[in-house]
Amino acid sequence: MTTALPYKEKTLFVAGSLFFLLIFIASLWFQQVLCVAVPFALVAALFFLRDVRIPFYLLMFSIPFSINLQEMTGIGLDFPDEPLMLSLTVFFVFFALQNFREIGFSQWLQNPLIRILLISFLWMAVTVVFSTNPALSSKYLLKRIWFLLPFLCFPIIFFQDKKNIKRAFTYMFAPLLLIIFIVLYRFSALGFRFEDVHDPIQPFFQNHVMYGSMISCFVPLIAGAIFLNRRFGFSWIILVGAMLVFLAGVYFSYSRAAWMAVVFALITMACIRFRVMPYAMLFFYAVVLSAVLWLSNNNQYLNYRPKFEKTIMHASLSDHIMATIQGTDISSAERYYRWIAAVRMSVDHPLTGVGPNNFYDNYKHYTIAAYKTWVSRNMERSTTHNYFLFMLVEQGYPALILYALLIFMIFYYGQKVYHRQTERFDRVVVMSAICMIAALFVNNFFSELLETDKIGSLFLLGIALIIAIDMKSKIRMKDLSLV
């Protein structure tokens, strides 16, 4: 039995080796180390093109592990998931061209969620034109493309197959569970002290809010997986144990929004079951709007300004919770500082905002000194800490209205899809996706996490799940009507 390579494969091997050697020499000569990755990228591309599901599953697996390279290399890139997102964006174009008729894009455009997302994207493109810094806004617009295609368009196609849903869940669940184990182990060595919450989550998460947000949003998915597995079976026991680990992770994230998100997900499940979720969201919008109008009347909000000398970072969890109730914790006070600035900015830029990715460069002129806190220097360059205001200040009132409409329609449409399903698997998956988005909505009400790879991906994947199952069930019903 010979072990020699065939002539064609030997030629290909030699040519590939020479190409790699030339790239390596060129990278050393021009001092461009990243050029070494080119041969590996080409090999990966050839491998991925054989089955486009491979890079999709690899992307799911990489999201929990991804880290931002800004501090290490000066490149604002999430690695390794962002290169995979770019790859899938390119692959989707070729995939769509090859399978245009089979995909049925005309049917996609009839879906209300896709319509709202498409209009939102087009409006974003308009705001880029009128941006205070079009260069920054254009980068933001491009990044939005390689979020929408890998996390919305591909999953709508793939998630019509039950096996692909299970695999996508597993490939994201397993590494996230491992990371929580690592974080809890590290944190236990520090005595789970509130003031030390930042270090154990590095380098996987930028802060404890993002960490708490991602794992709290994953809790409904694990609950759904538990319902779909045989009781007391091996997988069921693993998932129940994982649920306890995730809940411990949520608690020890010390993120108040994450705690609220888990509770809101449970409330959402009950509202969906009793078909009242749209009314609950309308009530929520009415309460928030009333509060805003009341606080803005005669500058009523100035009566609730924090006392600068009492607004501090608390060292213990109990003090932190008490300060939250009393309104003297630094994070809440800083949120008020940003929210007021955002509302005042919207007066000067009501229609198109200051442009995507431009809040930081514009907001300090609109702040009120009475709400200034110890962290108002904003060294991390964070934004509004509320996604509604984030849309308002950067893309104007149309973007704010479209986001509010999207959230309402997710629950309205999702509730209808849930009650239309006849198969248990589809019902559980739709409910899990809706509850995940509900948890994400709460987290995002106090942040702007949809722009991050870890949270923005879950939001779009949840929408894709609901749409895919609805499309699959409609095809099934059509087939039954033809019998």
N, C-alpha and C positions, 0 to 999 in steps of 0.2 A: 504493500500500500504506500503510494507516494504522498509526501507532504508538500511537494513543490506547488507553487501557485500557477494557475493557467497563465498563458502568455498575456492575455488582455488584462487580467487582474494584476499581474506583475508590472505591466506598463503603467497602469493606473496608480499603483502603489508608489512606484518610483517617481512619477510625475507629481503626485501629491506630496511626497517627501521633499522634493526639490522646491515646490511652491512654498511649503511651510518654512524651509530653510531660508529662502529669499525674503519672505515676509519677516522672519526673525532678525535677519541681518539688517534689513531696512529699518525695523523698529529701533534697533540699537543705534544705527547710524544717525537717524533723525530724532532719536530720543522720544519716540512715541510708543510707549509700552503697550497701550491699548490695541495697537495694530496686530499684536500677537493673537488676539482673539478672532481675527478675520477668518483664518482657515477653519477654526472650530465652528464659527457661525455658519460657514458654507456647508460643512458636513452636517450640522444640525438641521439646516434648511432642507437639504436633500432627504434627510431621514424623516423630518416632519411632513414633507409633501406626500410621503407614502400613505400616511394616515393622519388627517388634520386633527383627529381627536387627541393624539399624543401631546402636542404642545398645549392644548386646552387643559388636559389633566395635569400636565406639568405646571401650568400657570396656577391652577387651583392649589397644588401642593406647595408652591413657592410663596404664596401670599402671606401666610403667617410668619415665614422665615425672613421675609424681605427686610432690608435695612436701607436707610437713606445714606448715600455716599457723600453728602455735602460736606460734612466735617472732615472726613478722611481724605477725600480727593478734590474737593472744591466743585464737584459736578453734582448738580441737583437731580440725581437719578435714584429711583428706588430699584434696588438690585436684589434678586434676579428677576423679579416679576415684570418690571417695566420693559426690558428688552423683549420678553415673551409677549407682552401686550402689543408692542410694535410689530413683532413677527406675525401674530395672529391677525392684526389689522391688514397687513399686506396679503396674507393668505386668504382672508375673507373676500377680498376684491376678486382674486382669481377663482375662488370657490363659487362666488355669486355669479360670475360671468359664465362658468361652466354649467351651473345648475339653476339658471335664472327661471326657467319655466317650472321646475319642480318645487322651488322654494315658494313661489306664489307671493311676490311682494305686494301685489294688489290687495290680497287678503290682509296683509300686515297693516296696510294703510287704513283699513276699516276699523282697526282696533283703537279705542279711545286713548289708551295709555301711550301707544306709539305716536298717535297724532299730537298729543300734548308734548311729548318729548321732542318730536321733530320741530314743532313750532318754537319750543324753548331754545333749541339749538340754532334755528334760523334767527331768532331774536338776538341771541348772543352774538351772532355774526354781525348783526346790525350795530349793536353796541360797541363792537370792536372798531368800527369805522369812526364813531364819535368819541372814542376813548381819549382820556387825557394823556395816555401813553400807549399808542397803538401797537408798539413793538411787544410790550409785556402782555397786552391783551391777546395778540395774535398767537403767542406761545400757549396761552391758556386755552384758546380755541382749538388749536392742534391737539393739545393733550386730551381735550374732551372727546375727540374723534377716536383716539386709541383707548378710551374708556368704553365708549358706546358699542363699538364693534365686537371686542372680545367678551364683554360682560353682558351684553344685551342681545345682539344679533346672532352670534354663534349659539348661545344657550337656547334661544327660542327654537332653533332647529334641533339641537342635540337633546334637549329636555323633553322632546316628544317621545323619547325612548326611555322606559322605566330604568333600564340598566345604567344609562348614562347619568341619571339623577343620583342613583345610589353611589356610583363611582365618584362623581364630583363631590358629593358630601363626604365620602370616606377620605378622599385625597386632601381635603381641607381640614377635616375634623382631626385626623391623626396627628399632624404636626402641631396643630393648635393645642391639643391636649398635652403633648410633650412639652411645649413651651410653658404652659401653665404649671406643670410639674416642676420645671426648672425654676420658674419665678417663685413658687411657693417654697421650694427648698432653700433658695437664696434668702428669701424674706424671713423664713423661720430662723435662720442664723442671726438675723438682726432683731429678733423678738417681735416681728410683725408690728414694729413701731410706725405710727402714722407718718412721722417726719422723715422716715427712711424709705418711703414707698417708691421713690424715683429710681434708685440704683438697680434693684433686682430685675426690672423690666427691660433694661438696656441689653443689647442694642436693637431688640426687636420692635420696641414701641418708643415713640418720642416722649410720651408722657403717660401718666396713670389714667388720664381721661380716655385716651385712645385705646389703651389696654382694656379698661373696664367696658368701654363701648363695644368692642369687637366680641368679647366673650359673653356679654349680656345679650347681644343680638343673636348669638349662636345657641343660647339656651332653648328657644322655641324649636329650633331644628333638631336638637338632641331629644327633646320631648316627643316630637313627631316620630323620630326613629325608634324610640322606645315603644310607642303604640303600634308600630308596624312589625315589630319582632315578636316571636313566640315567647310568651311569658315564662320566665325562669330558664330560658334557653341561654346558651353561652353568650351570644351577641347581646341579648337583653341584659344580662348581668353586667357585661362590660359597659353598656350604655348607661345603666343606672349608676354604676360607680363613677363613670365620667361626668354624669349630671351633678353628682355631689362635689366633684373636683371643680367643675365650672362654677357652681354656686359659691364655693369657697373662694375661687378666684375673683368672682364679682364682689364679694364682701370685702376681701382684702385688697381690692383695687382702690378702696376708699374714694370711689367716684359716686357722688350722690345721684348724678344723672343715670348711672348704670343701675343703681338700686331701684330708682323709680322706673326704669325701662322694663325690668323684669316684672314689676307689679302691673305696669300698663299693658304688657303683653298678655297677662292673665285676664285683665279686664276686657281687652280686645277679643280674646277667644270667646268669652261669655257674650259679648255684644254681637259678634258674628253669628253665634249659634241662635240667638234670639232675633236676628235680623234688624238690629237697631244701631249698628256701627255708624252709618252715614249721619243719623240724627245726633249721635254722640259727638261726632266731629264738628257738625254745625254748631252745637252748643259750645264746644271748646273755642271755636273761632269767635263766637259771639262774646264769650267771656273775655278773651284776650283783647278784642277790639274795644269793648267797653272799658277795660282797664286802661288801655292806651289813651282813649279819648278823655277819660276822667283825669289821668295824670297830666295830660297836656293842657287841660282847661286852666287858664290863669296861672300857668307854670306851677301847677300843684306838685309836680315831682320834686321841686326844690325843697319842699318841707321834709323830704325823706333822704336828704343828702347825708352821707356817713360822716362821722367825726374822725378827722384825719389821724388824731393821736390814738384812737381806739381801734382803728382798722388795721389789724395785724395778721400775720401768719401764725396759726395756733399749732402748738407742738403735739397735742394729744387729740385723739379722735373725738372724745367727749366734748372737749372745748370747741372743736371745729363745728360739731353739730349744734351746740348751744349758740355759737356765734352766727351760724346760719339762720337760726330762728330769730335771733336778735338783730340780724342785718349788719353785723360788725365784722364778718370774715372778709378777708382781702379779695378772694376770688369773686364773691358776689358784688362787692363794691366796684371792682374793676369792670365787671360786666355792665353795671349801670353806666359807668364812664364811657364805655364803647357804644352802648345802645343809644345814649343821648347824642353822642357825636354822629352816629349813623343817621338818626332821624333828622338832625339839623343839616347834614349833608344832602339829604334827599330833597330839601327845600330848594337848593340851588341846582340840583341835577335830577329832577323828578322823572323824566321820560327815559333817558338812556343811561343814567347813573354816571359814575366817573370812569366806567370801563372795567371789564374783568381783570382781576389781579392788580387793582390799583387802590384798594382801600388804604393800605398802610402809608402810601406816599401822600395821602390827602387828608386823613382824618384828624390830625392833631390840631389843625386850625379851627376845628369845629367843637373841640372838647370844652367842658366847663370845669374850671379850676376847683369848684366846690366838691366835685366828685373825684378829684385826683387821689391816687393811692400810691403806696410804696412801689408798686410794680408797673406804674404807668409809663415808665421808660420803654417798655415793650421790646426788650432785647431779642425775643424770639420771633418778632415780626408777625404776631398772630393778628387775627382780624376781629370780626364783630361779636363772636361768641353767640350768635343766633343766626340760623340759616335764612329765615325770613328777611331779617334786616340785611344780611349779606347780599341777598338777591336785590333788595331795594337799593342799597347804596352803590352797588357795582353795575347793575343792569336796569335800574329804574322800576317804576310801578308795574309795567307789564310783566317783568320777570317774577316779581313778588306774587302777582295774581296767578301766574302760570304755575308756580311752585305750590301755592295753596290749593289750586285746582287739581294738580297732579296728586297730592296727598289725599284729598277728598275722593278722587276718582279711583285711586288704588283700593281704598276701603269699600267704596260703593260697588265697583266692578268686581273686586275680589270676593265680596260677600255673595254676589250673584253667581260667580263661577263656582264657589264652594257648594252652594245649595243645588247647583245643576248636576253635580257629579254623582254617578251611580256606583263607581268603584271605590272601595275603601282607601286604597293607596292614593288615589288622586285627591280625595277629600282631605286626607291627613296632610299631604304635601302642600296643598293650597292653604290650609289653615296655618301650617307652620310658616309658610312664606309670608302670609299676612301678619302674623304675630311678630316675626322677625323684623318686618318693616315698621311695625308699631313700636318695637323697642328702639329701633334705629331713629325713628321720628323723635322720640323723647330725648335721646342722646344728642341729636342734631339740633334740637330746640335751644340747647345751651352751648352749642359749638357750630363749626362749619366743616363737619367731617366727611361730607360727600365728595370733597375734593381730594381725599386721601385714597391710596390704593387699598387699604385694609377695610375701610368702611364703605367707600363709594362702590367697591366691587360687590359687596353684599347687597346693597340697595338695588343695583341693576340686576343682579342675579335673582333676587326675589321677584322683581317685576317680570323677568323672563320666565320664571317658573309658572307664575299665574297665567301668563299669555300662552305659553306652550301647552299647558294642560287644557286650557280652554279650546285651543285650536285642535288638539288631538281628540277631545270629546266631541267636537262638532263634526269632525271627519268620521268618527265612529257612528254618530247618529245618522249622518247622511248615508253611510254604507248600510245601516240597518233599514233605512227607509226604502232602499233600492231592492232589498231582499223580497 
